[in-house]
Amino acid sequence: MFLGASTLTMNCFSKSLMHIKFKLNLDCKKPIWATACIGFILRDQKDAVIWRGPLKHGLIRQFLRDVRWGELDYLIVDSPPGTGDEPISVIQLLEDADGAIIVTTPQDVALTDVKKAITFCGHVKLPVIGVIENMSGFICPYCGKTVNIFKVGGGEEMALEMGVPFLGRLPLEPGVVEAGDSGKPYLQYHTDSETGKAFDKIINTLLSLPGGQNLKD
């Protein structure tokens, strides 16, 4: 789970929930991330959540309205791929959402589903902020050669075809997995790596968008 938080639990009050808070050693004025996840309220991490649409909608509503978020600069909802109950509920409950960032891998089988997601955003009047191509090449740590395991460039071509912005590419990087599992933000320790530079490029692209300058504060 995000930043090694799988063992944490959310505190429940009579009419609200308290989020999980992280204080990170990052170069910004407000280095605090708050997160809420269904995994934080399970009795056991092996428990399966077998719910139909209404129950999913109710939990999403509770996370958005009943969690004590406090003052937020940004609220980011990590939604599963597809056009099912979860993204529909989020869009219905967040009527003033700024938009969606679409993450895809470069191969054709993934791009087919992502095109449907972009079309879905159009139907529900949700702007697409841009597309990120993930797992775009693997840089060998021994020889430095790039191997395109899942191909490369498919996300950018698809973004052009669908008429939405392309934000950049992120390579396959084992260090990102290790950092997340250990609870250490990758960019905090690997700023000068090729993957770190790729992250910075995408972030700078987002900062250049209208309203994106607020992120610098």
Z-matrix of the N, CA and C atoms (Angstrom, degrees):
N
C 1 1.453
C 2 1.526 1 110.11
N 3 1.307 2 117.09 1 166.25
C 4 1.454 3 125.17 2 -174.95
C 5 1.521 4 112.44 3 -48.19
N 6 1.338 5 117.02 4 120.59
C 7 1.460 6 123.91 5 175.69
C 8 1.529 7 112.91 6 52.59
N 9 1.330 8 116.94 7 39.01
C 10 1.451 9 120.82 8 175.66
C 11 1.508 10 115.02 9 65.88
N 12 1.324 11 118.11 10 28.94
C 13 1.472 12 121.35 11 -173.27
C 14 1.519 13 113.50 12 -93.82
N 15 1.322 14 118.69 13 15.67
C 16 1.464 15 120.76 14 -172.60
C 17 1.522 16 113.23 15 -64.51
N 18 1.318 17 118.80 16 -21.13
C 19 1.466 18 120.94 17 -177.44
C 20 1.529 19 112.88 18 -93.61
N 21 1.333 20 118.10 19 -1.68
C 22 1.456 21 121.23 20 -176.90
C 23 1.533 22 110.83 21 -86.51
N 24 1.334 23 116.59 22 157.18
C 25 1.459 24 121.43 23 177.88
C 26 1.524 25 109.39 24 -131.92
N 27 1.326 26 115.52 25 149.39
C 28 1.456 27 121.42 26 178.18
C 29 1.520 28 109.84 27 -86.28
N 30 1.326 29 117.07 28 140.76
C 31 1.455 30 121.85 29 175.63
C 32 1.526 31 110.13 30 -80.82
N 33 1.306 32 116.77 31 131.42
C 34 1.460 33 121.95 32 -178.67
C 35 1.526 34 110.00 33 -105.76
N 36 1.341 35 116.68 34 132.01
C 37 1.454 36 122.74 35 176.14
C 38 1.521 37 108.43 36 -112.48
N 39 1.301 38 118.19 37 -179.12
C 40 1.462 39 121.30 38 -174.69
C 41 1.525 40 112.47 39 -60.60
N 42 1.334 41 116.70 40 -39.53
C 43 1.460 42 119.32 41 -177.50
C 44 1.527 43 112.64 42 -131.70
N 45 1.324 44 117.48 43 17.15
C 46 1.464 45 118.54 44 -177.98
C 47 1.517 46 110.24 45 -157.92
N 48 1.349 47 114.75 46 168.99
C 49 1.453 48 123.23 47 176.66
C 50 1.519 49 108.70 48 -123.46
N 51 1.320 50 116.65 49 149.70
C 52 1.454 51 120.20 50 176.09
C 53 1.529 52 109.24 51 -104.60
N 54 1.315 53 116.56 52 127.57
C 55 1.459 54 121.60 53 -179.12
C 56 1.524 55 111.14 54 -68.14
N 57 1.343 56 115.42 55 167.95
C 58 1.457 57 122.09 56 172.68
C 59 1.524 58 107.42 57 -91.63
N 60 1.325 59 116.50 58 129.77
C 61 1.464 60 120.81 59 -174.45
C 62 1.523 61 110.36 60 -111.95
N 63 1.355 62 115.58 61 137.27
C 64 1.457 63 122.56 62 175.65
C 65 1.519 64 108.63 63 -119.24
N 66 1.319 65 117.03 64 133.30
C 67 1.459 66 121.14 65 171.92
C 68 1.520 67 106.72 66 -108.79
N 69 1.322 68 116.10 67 114.84
C 70 1.456 69 121.57 68 -173.32
C 71 1.515 70 111.40 69 -106.68
N 72 1.306 71 115.25 70 148.10
C 73 1.459 72 121.35 71 -179.97
C 74 1.524 73 109.61 72 -88.09
N 75 1.334 74 114.21 73 67.62
C 76 1.457 75 120.19 74 -178.54
C 77 1.519 76 109.79 75 -113.73
N 78 1.333 77 115.88 76 159.60
C 79 1.463 78 121.18 77 -175.95
C 80 1.516 79 110.14 78 -84.91
N 81 1.333 80 116.77 79 73.04
C 82 1.456 81 121.40 80 175.41
C 83 1.520 82 107.87 81 -153.59
N 84 1.316 83 116.20 82 165.29
C 85 1.450 84 120.28 83 -174.39
C 86 1.521 85 112.92 84 -73.24
N 87 1.324 86 117.08 85 -28.43
C 88 1.465 87 120.81 86 -176.73
C 89 1.527 88 110.11 87 -125.84
N 90 1.327 89 118.11 88 72.29
C 91 1.470 90 120.95 89 -174.89
C 92 1.526 91 112.67 90 -80.62
N 93 1.335 92 117.22 91 51.11
C 94 1.460 93 120.77 92 -179.02
C 95 1.530 94 109.09 93 -125.16
N 96 1.329 95 115.71 94 127.01
C 97 1.449 96 121.49 95 175.21
C 98 1.517 97 108.36 96 -112.28
N 99 1.316 98 116.64 97 138.23
C 100 1.458 99 121.85 98 175.62
C 101 1.520 100 107.83 99 -118.66
N 102 1.317 101 117.06 100 139.26
C 103 1.452 102 119.42 101 -176.91
C 104 1.523 103 110.73 102 -141.93
N 105 1.322 104 116.10 103 150.80
C 106 1.461 105 122.78 104 175.13
C 107 1.526 106 107.81 105 -134.39
N 108 1.309 107 116.92 106 139.03
C 109 1.462 108 121.62 107 -176.22
C 110 1.518 109 108.72 108 -152.67
N 111 1.308 110 117.07 109 147.82
C 112 1.462 111 119.86 110 179.94
C 113 1.523 112 111.13 111 -61.74
N 114 1.338 113 116.36 112 -27.30
C 115 1.457 114 119.86 113 178.12
C 116 1.512 115 112.96 114 -61.90
N 117 1.339 116 117.31 115 -23.91
C 118 1.461 117 121.23 116 -179.05
C 119 1.529 118 112.92 117 -77.10
N 120 1.346 119 117.87 118 -11.63
C 121 1.464 120 119.55 119 -178.27
C 122 1.532 121 112.43 120 -116.69
N 123 1.332 122 117.23 121 6.97
C 124 1.459 123 120.38 122 175.45
C 125 1.523 124 110.23 123 -79.71
N 126 1.307 125 117.00 124 145.77
C 127 1.464 126 120.28 125 176.34
C 128 1.519 127 111.40 126 -68.96
N 129 1.325 128 115.76 127 -34.47
C 130 1.465 129 121.54 128 -178.68
C 131 1.514 130 108.26 129 -139.20
N 132 1.330 131 117.93 130 136.43
C 133 1.460 132 121.02 131 -178.20
C 134 1.526 133 112.78 132 -65.80
N 135 1.336 134 117.27 133 -12.30
C 136 1.468 135 120.32 134 177.64
C 137 1.524 136 111.38 135 -89.18
N 138 1.330 137 118.04 136 -6.82
C 139 1.463 138 120.45 137 -179.40
C 140 1.526 139 111.04 138 -64.47
N 141 1.327 140 115.94 139 139.87
C 142 1.463 141 121.62 140 176.59
C 143 1.522 142 109.70 141 -95.39
N 144 1.322 143 116.13 142 139.46
C 145 1.461 144 121.52 143 177.36
C 146 1.530 145 107.35 144 -101.97
N 147 1.315 146 116.70 145 105.09
C 148 1.465 147 121.83 146 -176.35
C 149 1.520 148 107.30 147 -113.37
N 150 1.316 149 115.15 148 89.24
C 151 1.460 150 121.38 149 -173.99
C 152 1.514 151 110.93 150 -125.08
N 153 1.332 152 114.86 151 147.41
C 154 1.456 153 121.19 152 170.73
C 155 1.533 154 109.71 153 -90.02
N 156 1.336 155 115.18 154 176.28
C 157 1.454 156 121.86 155 -173.05
C 158 1.521 157 117.02 156 -49.57
N 159 1.347 158 119.65 157 -50.04
C 160 1.474 159 119.86 158 -176.45
C 161 1.529 160 113.29 159 -59.90
N 162 1.326 161 117.60 160 -38.35
C 163 1.457 162 120.21 161 178.90
C 164 1.532 163 111.01 162 -68.86
N 165 1.323 164 116.40 163 -39.31
C 166 1.463 165 119.83 164 176.65
C 167 1.528 166 110.13 165 -61.47
N 168 1.323 167 115.65 166 -45.89
C 169 1.462 168 120.13 167 -179.50
C 170 1.526 169 110.63 168 -60.49
N 171 1.331 170 116.57 169 -40.99
C 172 1.453 171 120.11 170 -179.36
C 173 1.518 172 112.62 171 -63.99
N 174 1.329 173 117.04 172 -40.19
C 175 1.466 174 119.61 173 179.45
C 176 1.520 175 111.28 174 -69.35
N 177 1.342 176 117.04 175 -41.39
C 178 1.464 177 119.92 176 178.18
C 179 1.527 178 110.02 177 -61.53
N 180 1.332 179 116.53 178 -42.40
C 181 1.460 180 120.27 179 176.71
C 182 1.525 181 111.20 180 -60.49
N 183 1.325 182 116.41 181 -40.56
C 184 1.466 183 120.03 182 179.61
C 185 1.524 184 111.07 183 -66.11
N 186 1.333 185 117.64 184 -41.59
C 187 1.462 186 120.52 185 178.64
C 188 1.525 187 111.38 186 -63.29
N 189 1.327 188 116.75 187 -38.11
C 190 1.462 189 119.51 188 -176.72
C 191 1.528 190 112.35 189 -79.13
N 192 1.330 191 117.61 190 -34.38
C 193 1.465 192 120.29 191 -171.55
C 194 1.533 193 114.32 192 -106.70
N 195 1.329 194 116.92 193 -27.18
C 196 1.464 195 119.36 194 -172.66
C 197 1.526 196 114.02 195 -104.74
N 198 1.326 197 118.03 196 -14.92
C 199 1.460 198 119.85 197 177.13
C 200 1.526 199 109.00 198 -73.70
N 201 1.316 200 116.91 199 136.74
C 202 1.467 201 121.69 200 179.77
C 203 1.532 202 109.88 201 -78.16
N 204 1.313 203 116.15 202 76.23
C 205 1.458 204 120.65 203 -176.02
C 206 1.528 205 112.32 204 -71.03
N 207 1.323 206 116.96 205 -32.03
C 208 1.457 207 118.92 206 -173.65
C 209 1.522 208 110.00 207 74.82
N 210 1.333 209 116.98 208 -158.15
C 211 1.461 210 121.52 209 179.88
C 212 1.526 211 109.63 210 -81.24
N 213 1.330 212 115.78 211 124.81
C 214 1.460 213 121.53 212 -177.34
C 215 1.516 214 111.15 213 -117.08
N 216 1.333 215 116.00 214 143.34
C 217 1.459 216 120.71 215 169.72
C 218 1.529 217 109.54 216 -82.03
N 219 1.324 218 115.83 217 -42.51
C 220 1.462 219 121.28 218 -179.45
C 221 1.523 220 109.32 219 -143.25
N 222 1.328 221 116.42 220 145.37
C 223 1.460 222 122.66 221 171.20
C 224 1.522 223 107.04 222 -118.72
N 225 1.324 224 116.19 223 117.68
C 226 1.463 225 122.05 224 -178.16
C 227 1.518 226 108.61 225 -113.54
N 228 1.328 227 116.76 226 124.66
C 229 1.457 228 122.41 227 178.97
C 230 1.525 229 108.15 228 -107.49
N 231 1.329 230 116.17 229 118.18
C 232 1.469 231 121.63 230 178.28
C 233 1.514 232 108.01 231 -88.25
N 234 1.314 233 116.57 232 105.44
C 235 1.459 234 121.73 233 -174.49
C 236 1.525 235 110.69 234 -102.40
N 237 1.333 236 117.89 235 144.66
C 238 1.466 237 119.77 236 176.11
C 239 1.521 238 110.58 237 -65.96
N 240 1.331 239 116.54 238 156.47
C 241 1.467 240 119.00 239 179.82
C 242 1.517 241 111.54 240 -64.59
N 243 1.315 242 115.62 241 152.00
C 244 1.458 243 119.61 242 178.31
C 245 1.519 244 112.22 243 114.73
N 246 1.318 245 114.43 244 -172.01
C 247 1.469 246 121.25 245 -175.22
C 248 1.527 247 110.45 246 -128.87
N 249 1.334 248 116.74 247 36.90
C 250 1.454 249 121.11 248 -174.01
C 251 1.508 250 114.20 249 -90.84
N 252 1.329 251 114.70 250 -153.07
C 253 1.462 252 121.75 251 -172.56
C 254 1.525 253 112.74 252 -60.54
N 255 1.338 254 117.01 253 -41.80
C 256 1.466 255 119.50 254 -172.46
C 257 1.527 256 113.33 255 -62.33
N 258 1.336 257 119.31 256 -54.88
C 259 1.466 258 117.75 257 179.44
C 260 1.520 259 113.60 258 -64.36
N 261 1.332 260 117.62 259 -32.95
C 262 1.463 261 119.87 260 177.18
C 263 1.526 262 110.14 261 -62.88
N 264 1.327 263 117.06 262 -45.02
C 265 1.468 264 120.90 263 179.66
C 266 1.520 265 111.20 264 -62.51
N 267 1.323 266 117.13 265 -44.13
C 268 1.464 267 120.78 266 -179.00
C 269 1.522 268 110.41 267 -60.38
N 270 1.314 269 117.15 268 -45.09
C 271 1.466 270 120.93 269 -177.83
C 272 1.527 271 110.76 270 -67.10
N 273 1.335 272 116.78 271 -38.07
C 274 1.465 273 119.93 272 178.33
C 275 1.521 274 111.43 273 -65.77
N 276 1.327 275 116.87 274 -37.58
C 277 1.462 276 121.36 275 -175.57
C 278 1.520 277 112.73 276 -84.62
N 279 1.328 278 117.60 277 -25.70
C 280 1.465 279 122.20 278 177.74
C 281 1.524 280 108.55 279 -109.47
N 282 1.289 281 116.48 280 80.88
C 283 1.458 282 120.06 281 -173.32
C 284 1.519 283 113.00 282 -69.01
N 285 1.348 284 117.56 283 -22.87
C 286 1.462 285 120.06 284 -177.33
C 287 1.528 286 111.93 285 -108.77
N 288 1.336 287 117.67 286 29.83
C 289 1.463 288 121.26 287 179.67
C 290 1.525 289 110.41 288 -60.54
N 291 1.329 290 116.66 289 140.02
C 292 1.469 291 121.35 290 -179.56
C 293 1.520 292 112.05 291 -70.32
N 294 1.334 293 117.44 292 -32.98
C 295 1.450 294 118.86 293 -179.15
C 296 1.512 295 112.07 294 156.14
N 297 1.328 296 115.00 295 -176.06
C 298 1.463 297 122.08 296 -177.34
C 299 1.518 298 110.27 297 -116.95
N 300 1.328 299 115.73 298 138.75
C 301 1.461 300 122.15 299 169.22
C 302 1.525 301 106.49 300 -103.20
N 303 1.304 302 116.35 301 120.22
C 304 1.462 303 122.37 302 -176.17
C 305 1.527 304 109.03 303 -96.51
N 306 1.330 305 116.79 304 126.07
C 307 1.468 306 121.53 305 177.97
C 308 1.522 307 108.14 306 -111.83
N 309 1.334 308 116.51 307 130.82
C 310 1.457 309 121.37 308 -178.31
C 311 1.520 310 110.35 309 -140.08
N 312 1.297 311 116.24 310 160.71
C 313 1.455 312 121.36 311 167.81
C 314 1.527 313 107.75 312 -98.00
N 315 1.332 314 118.31 313 163.24
C 316 1.469 315 119.57 314 -167.85
C 317 1.523 316 116.59 315 -77.42
N 318 1.349 317 119.22 316 -14.93
C 319 1.460 318 119.53 317 -171.47
C 320 1.524 319 111.90 318 -77.48
N 321 1.318 320 115.65 319 156.12
C 322 1.465 321 122.21 320 -172.33
C 323 1.523 322 113.36 321 -58.86
N 324 1.343 323 117.93 322 -38.93
C 325 1.457 324 120.03 323 -175.95
C 326 1.523 325 111.31 324 -64.16
N 327 1.326 326 117.29 325 -31.33
C 328 1.471 327 120.40 326 176.99
C 329 1.518 328 110.94 327 -78.05
N 330 1.315 329 116.71 328 -39.11
C 331 1.461 330 120.92 329 -176.12
C 332 1.526 331 111.95 330 -64.39
N 333 1.321 332 117.23 331 -32.14
C 334 1.459 333 120.46 332 178.77
C 335 1.526 334 110.93 333 -60.43
N 336 1.330 335 116.51 334 -44.18
C 337 1.467 336 119.97 335 179.03
C 338 1.519 337 111.53 336 -70.26
N 339 1.329 338 117.21 337 -36.39
C 340 1.463 339 120.56 338 -178.45
C 341 1.529 340 110.65 339 -66.81
N 342 1.315 341 117.88 340 -36.50
C 343 1.459 342 120.25 341 176.01
C 344 1.524 343 110.87 342 -59.12
N 345 1.346 344 116.09 343 -39.74
C 346 1.458 345 120.02 344 177.78
C 347 1.528 346 110.39 345 -64.54
N 348 1.343 347 116.42 346 -38.25
C 349 1.464 348 119.95 347 179.43
C 350 1.526 349 110.74 348 -64.46
N 351 1.319 350 117.21 349 -39.25
C 352 1.468 351 121.09 350 179.05
C 353 1.527 352 110.08 351 -67.45
N 354 1.324 353 116.84 352 -40.95
C 355 1.465 354 120.56 353 176.00
C 356 1.527 355 110.46 354 -62.41
N 357 1.324 356 116.18 355 -40.16
C 358 1.460 357 122.01 356 176.44
C 359 1.527 358 110.48 357 -57.69
N 360 1.324 359 117.26 358 -45.59
C 361 1.463 360 121.03 359 178.74
C 362 1.524 361 110.99 360 -58.65
N 363 1.316 362 116.00 361 -39.05
C 364 1.460 363 119.37 362 178.17
C 365 1.518 364 112.34 363 -63.53
N 366 1.333 365 116.79 364 -41.17
C 367 1.464 366 121.16 365 -178.68
C 368 1.532 367 111.84 366 -65.10
N 369 1.342 368 116.62 367 -35.56
C 370 1.468 369 119.70 368 -177.05
C 371 1.529 370 111.95 369 -97.29
N 372 1.346 371 116.93 370 11.38
C 373 1.467 372 122.73 371 175.51
C 374 1.533 373 112.71 372 62.95
N 375 1.334 374 116.43 373 34.80
C 376 1.464 375 121.00 374 177.36
C 377 1.525 376 108.58 375 -103.07
N 378 1.332 377 118.55 376 116.42
C 379 1.464 378 120.26 377 -179.44
C 380 1.530 379 111.30 378 -61.49
N 381 1.313 380 116.55 379 144.24
C 382 1.463 381 121.56 380 173.34
C 383 1.525 382 107.79 381 -95.61
N 384 1.320 383 116.35 382 110.74
C 385 1.461 384 120.82 383 -179.39
C 386 1.519 385 110.52 384 -65.83
N 387 1.311 386 117.03 385 -37.18
C 388 1.455 387 120.01 386 177.86
C 389 1.513 388 112.05 387 165.75
N 390 1.329 389 115.15 388 176.73
C 391 1.464 390 123.59 389 -177.48
C 392 1.523 391 109.24 390 -116.85
N 393 1.331 392 116.09 391 135.19
C 394 1.464 393 122.50 392 173.25
C 395 1.521 394 107.89 393 -112.70
N 396 1.333 395 116.11 394 130.63
C 397 1.465 396 121.30 395 177.08
C 398 1.532 397 108.37 396 -94.56
N 399 1.321 398 116.30 397 107.93
C 400 1.463 399 122.19 398 -177.80
C 401 1.535 400 110.24 399 -95.15
N 402 1.326 401 116.45 400 158.99
C 403 1.472 402 122.84 401 -178.99
C 404 1.518 403 110.62 402 55.37
N 405 1.317 404 115.38 403 40.02
C 406 1.463 405 121.91 404 -175.41
C 407 1.532 406 109.43 405 -94.70
N 408 1.314 407 115.03 406 82.86
C 409 1.456 408 120.59 407 -179.34
C 410 1.519 409 112.33 408 88.72
N 411 1.313 410 116.05 409 149.86
C 412 1.466 411 122.85 410 176.98
C 413 1.522 412 108.29 411 -123.40
N 414 1.325 413 115.15 412 122.25
C 415 1.463 414 120.49 413 179.64
C 416 1.517 415 108.36 414 -90.98
N 417 1.335 416 117.41 415 114.86
C 418 1.460 417 122.21 416 -178.61
C 419 1.529 418 109.71 417 -63.41
N 420 1.329 419 118.26 418 125.49
C 421 1.461 420 120.34 419 -179.20
C 422 1.524 421 113.68 420 -71.71
N 423 1.331 422 117.39 421 -10.11
C 424 1.455 423 120.99 422 -176.68
C 425 1.530 424 112.66 423 -99.64
N 426 1.338 425 116.14 424 -44.44
C 427 1.466 426 118.74 425 -177.81
C 428 1.515 427 112.99 426 -109.51
N 429 1.355 428 117.55 427 -12.89
C 430 1.455 429 120.86 428 179.60
C 431 1.514 430 114.15 429 81.17
N 432 1.336 431 117.51 430 -0.84
C 433 1.462 432 120.76 431 -179.59
C 434 1.518 433 110.05 432 -75.80
N 435 1.342 434 116.56 433 143.00
C 436 1.460 435 121.86 434 177.97
C 437 1.521 436 110.40 435 -93.46
N 438 1.315 437 116.48 436 127.49
C 439 1.464 438 122.52 437 177.90
C 440 1.530 439 107.81 438 -113.36
N 441 1.317 440 116.74 439 124.25
C 442 1.466 441 121.50 440 -177.56
C 443 1.533 442 109.51 441 -89.30
N 444 1.319 443 115.57 442 79.76
C 445 1.464 444 121.60 443 -175.18
C 446 1.528 445 111.14 444 -62.56
N 447 1.318 446 117.47 445 -43.43
C 448 1.463 447 122.18 446 179.90
C 449 1.533 448 111.47 447 -107.25
N 450 1.302 449 116.57 448 27.42
C 451 1.462 450 121.76 449 -172.57
C 452 1.525 451 109.53 450 70.04
N 453 1.313 452 117.16 451 -176.63
C 454 1.460 453 120.54 452 178.79
C 455 1.525 454 108.23 453 -153.25
N 456 1.326 455 116.31 454 146.52
C 457 1.458 456 120.66 455 176.60
C 458 1.508 457 115.05 456 93.70
N 459 1.328 458 117.37 457 -10.82
C 460 1.464 459 119.77 458 -177.45
C 461 1.518 460 112.67 459 -63.23
N 462 1.331 461 116.92 460 -39.60
C 463 1.462 462 120.41 461 179.79
C 464 1.515 463 112.22 462 -64.52
N 465 1.330 464 116.00 463 -40.52
C 466 1.468 465 119.69 464 179.61
C 467 1.522 466 111.27 465 -67.43
N 468 1.326 467 116.72 466 -42.55
C 469 1.468 468 120.28 467 178.43
C 470 1.528 469 111.10 468 -63.29
N 471 1.322 470 115.85 469 -40.92
C 472 1.464 471 120.06 470 179.62
C 473 1.529 472 111.04 471 -65.63
N 474 1.341 473 117.00 472 -40.94
C 475 1.464 474 120.30 473 178.51
C 476 1.525 475 110.54 474 -61.16
N 477 1.324 476 116.50 475 -41.36
C 478 1.464 477 120.74 476 178.18
C 479 1.524 478 110.09 477 -63.77
N 480 1.332 479 116.20 478 -43.14
C 481 1.467 480 120.67 479 -179.69
C 482 1.526 481 111.28 480 -62.75
N 483 1.343 482 116.63 481 -39.21
C 484 1.460 483 120.91 482 -175.76
C 485 1.525 484 112.63 483 -88.22
N 486 1.320 485 116.98 484 -4.51
C 487 1.458 486 120.66 485 176.44
C 488 1.519 487 114.60 486 73.03
N 489 1.356 488 116.65 487 35.02
C 490 1.467 489 120.81 488 178.45
C 491 1.528 490 108.56 489 -123.45
N 492 1.337 491 118.48 490 157.36
C 493 1.466 492 121.03 491 -177.82
C 494 1.524 493 112.27 492 -65.59
N 495 1.328 494 115.23 493 148.51
C 496 1.464 495 121.61 494 173.35
C 497 1.522 496 107.73 495 -106.78
N 498 1.342 497 116.96 496 124.65
C 499 1.464 498 121.61 497 -172.99
C 500 1.526 499 113.37 498 -93.59
N 501 1.335 500 117.50 499 -24.80
C 502 1.458 501 118.85 500 179.06
C 503 1.515 502 112.86 501 144.37
N 504 1.356 503 115.24 502 -179.88
C 505 1.465 504 122.48 503 -177.61
C 506 1.525 505 110.65 504 -117.79
N 507 1.333 506 115.84 505 146.14
C 508 1.462 507 122.66 506 173.19
C 509 1.522 508 108.50 507 -123.00
N 510 1.327 509 118.34 508 124.71
C 511 1.465 510 120.34 509 -179.86
C 512 1.527 511 112.10 510 -76.93
N 513 1.324 512 116.08 511 164.49
C 514 1.458 513 121.25 512 169.70
C 515 1.524 514 108.44 513 -65.40
N 516 1.322 515 117.59 514 130.38
C 517 1.460 516 120.37 515 -176.14
C 518 1.525 517 109.39 516 -146.03
N 519 1.339 518 118.62 517 107.47
C 520 1.469 519 120.65 518 178.69
C 521 1.523 520 112.72 519 -56.46
N 522 1.320 521 117.28 520 -30.20
C 523 1.458 522 121.06 521 -179.03
C 524 1.521 523 113.13 522 -62.94
N 525 1.334 524 117.24 523 -30.28
C 526 1.465 525 120.89 524 178.42
C 527 1.526 526 109.77 525 -66.02
N 528 1.334 527 116.53 526 -41.73
C 529 1.464 528 121.27 527 178.48
C 530 1.527 529 110.10 528 -64.25
N 531 1.323 530 116.28 529 -46.59
C 532 1.464 531 120.50 530 -178.60
C 533 1.528 532 110.97 531 -63.02
N 534 1.330 533 117.13 532 -40.40
C 535 1.462 534 120.86 533 -179.75
C 536 1.526 535 111.03 534 -65.11
N 537 1.330 536 116.75 535 -43.38
C 538 1.455 537 120.18 536 179.82
C 539 1.517 538 112.24 537 -64.19
N 540 1.341 539 116.65 538 -42.79
C 541 1.464 540 120.15 539 -179.02
C 542 1.524 541 111.96 540 -67.34
N 543 1.314 542 117.01 541 -30.87
C 544 1.467 543 120.47 542 -177.59
C 545 1.525 544 112.51 543 -90.24
N 546 1.343 545 116.93 544 -4.12
C 547 1.458 546 120.22 545 178.92
C 548 1.511 547 114.01 546 80.48
N 549 1.330 548 117.61 547 21.99
C 550 1.461 549 121.53 548 -179.50
C 551 1.525 550 109.58 549 -116.03
N 552 1.320 551 119.27 550 116.02
C 553 1.466 552 121.15 551 179.85
C 554 1.525 553 111.24 552 -56.28
N 555 1.314 554 116.68 553 126.80
C 556 1.467 555 121.35 554 -174.99
C 557 1.522 556 112.05 555 -56.92
N 558 1.314 557 117.48 556 -44.62
C 559 1.468 558 120.36 557 -175.75
C 560 1.523 559 112.82 558 -67.52
N 561 1.305 560 116.73 559 -20.40
C 562 1.461 561 119.32 560 179.65
C 563 1.520 562 111.39 561 -70.16
N 564 1.340 563 116.46 562 -27.74
C 565 1.459 564 120.77 563 -174.02
C 566 1.525 565 113.54 564 -114.93
N 567 1.335 566 117.46 565 -12.24
C 568 1.469 567 119.66 566 -175.00
C 569 1.524 568 111.07 567 -134.04
N 570 1.316 569 116.11 568 45.50
C 571 1.466 570 120.66 569 -176.04
C 572 1.520 571 112.42 570 -59.87
N 573 1.330 572 117.40 571 -36.54
C 574 1.464 573 121.02 572 -173.93
C 575 1.523 574 113.58 573 -90.75
N 576 1.326 575 118.27 574 1.47
C 577 1.467 576 119.94 575 178.45
C 578 1.524 577 110.01 576 -72.99
N 579 1.330 578 116.13 577 164.51
C 580 1.465 579 120.03 578 178.78
C 581 1.528 580 110.92 579 -62.17
N 582 1.330 581 115.99 580 -38.16
C 583 1.465 582 119.32 581 177.86
C 584 1.520 583 110.55 582 -68.38
N 585 1.341 584 116.84 583 -40.09
C 586 1.460 585 120.61 584 177.09
C 587 1.518 586 111.63 585 -60.26
N 588 1.339 587 116.34 586 -41.43
C 589 1.460 588 120.35 587 177.54
C 590 1.522 589 111.19 588 -65.37
N 591 1.341 590 116.50 589 -35.25
C 592 1.471 591 120.11 590 178.55
C 593 1.526 592 110.61 591 -66.35
N 594 1.339 593 116.07 592 -41.40
C 595 1.464 594 119.89 593 175.58
C 596 1.528 595 110.43 594 -60.74
N 597 1.323 596 116.57 595 -46.39
C 598 1.473 597 120.73 596 -178.90
C 599 1.525 598 111.47 597 -59.75
N 600 1.325 599 116.10 598 -39.43
C 601 1.464 600 120.31 599 -179.82
C 602 1.526 601 110.85 600 -62.86
N 603 1.332 602 116.12 601 -42.89
C 604 1.469 603 120.07 602 178.98
C 605 1.524 604 110.40 603 -66.35
N 606 1.331 605 116.48 604 -42.75
C 607 1.466 606 120.43 605 179.42
C 608 1.524 607 110.71 606 -61.77
N 609 1.328 608 116.74 607 -43.35
C 610 1.462 609 120.30 608 179.19
C 611 1.527 610 111.27 609 -64.34
N 612 1.328 611 116.57 610 -34.83
C 613 1.462 612 120.03 611 176.22
C 614 1.524 613 110.34 612 -64.53
N 615 1.333 614 116.96 613 -42.09
C 616 1.461 615 120.59 614 177.55
C 617 1.524 616 111.04 615 -64.62
N 618 1.338 617 116.36 616 -38.45
C 619 1.460 618 120.08 617 179.53
C 620 1.522 619 111.89 618 -64.88
N 621 1.323 620 116.63 619 -26.67
C 622 1.461 621 119.96 620 -178.30
C 623 1.522 622 112.64 621 -80.61
N 624 1.342 623 116.69 622 -10.34
C 625 1.462 624 120.41 623 179.45
C 626 1.520 625 110.20 624 -76.85
N 627 1.339 626 118.59 625 156.99
C 628 1.469 627 121.05 626 177.15
C 629 1.524 628 111.15 627 -54.93
N 630 1.327 629 116.22 628 126.75
C 631 1.459 630 120.95 629 -178.87
C 632 1.509 631 113.92 630 87.41
N 633 1.320 632 117.20 631 -14.62
C 634 1.450 633 120.49 632 -176.96
C 635 1.517 634 113.65 633 -69.61
N 636 1.329 635 118.21 634 -22.51
C 637 1.454 636 121.30 635 -179.41
C 638 1.525 637 112.04 636 -61.79
N 639 1.331 638 117.33 637 -23.34
C 640 1.461 639 119.76 638 179.54
C 641 1.528 640 112.16 639 -62.69
N 642 1.344 641 116.51 640 -23.86
C 643 1.442 642 120.26 641 -178.07
C 644 1.524 643 111.55 642 -65.70
N 645 1.311 644 117.79 643 -26.09
C 646 1.445 645 121.13 644 -178.19
C 647 1.532 646 111.73 645 -68.22
N 648 1.304 647 117.01 646 -21.23
C 649 1.462 648 120.80 647 -179.52
C 650 1.515 649 111.98 648 -82.61
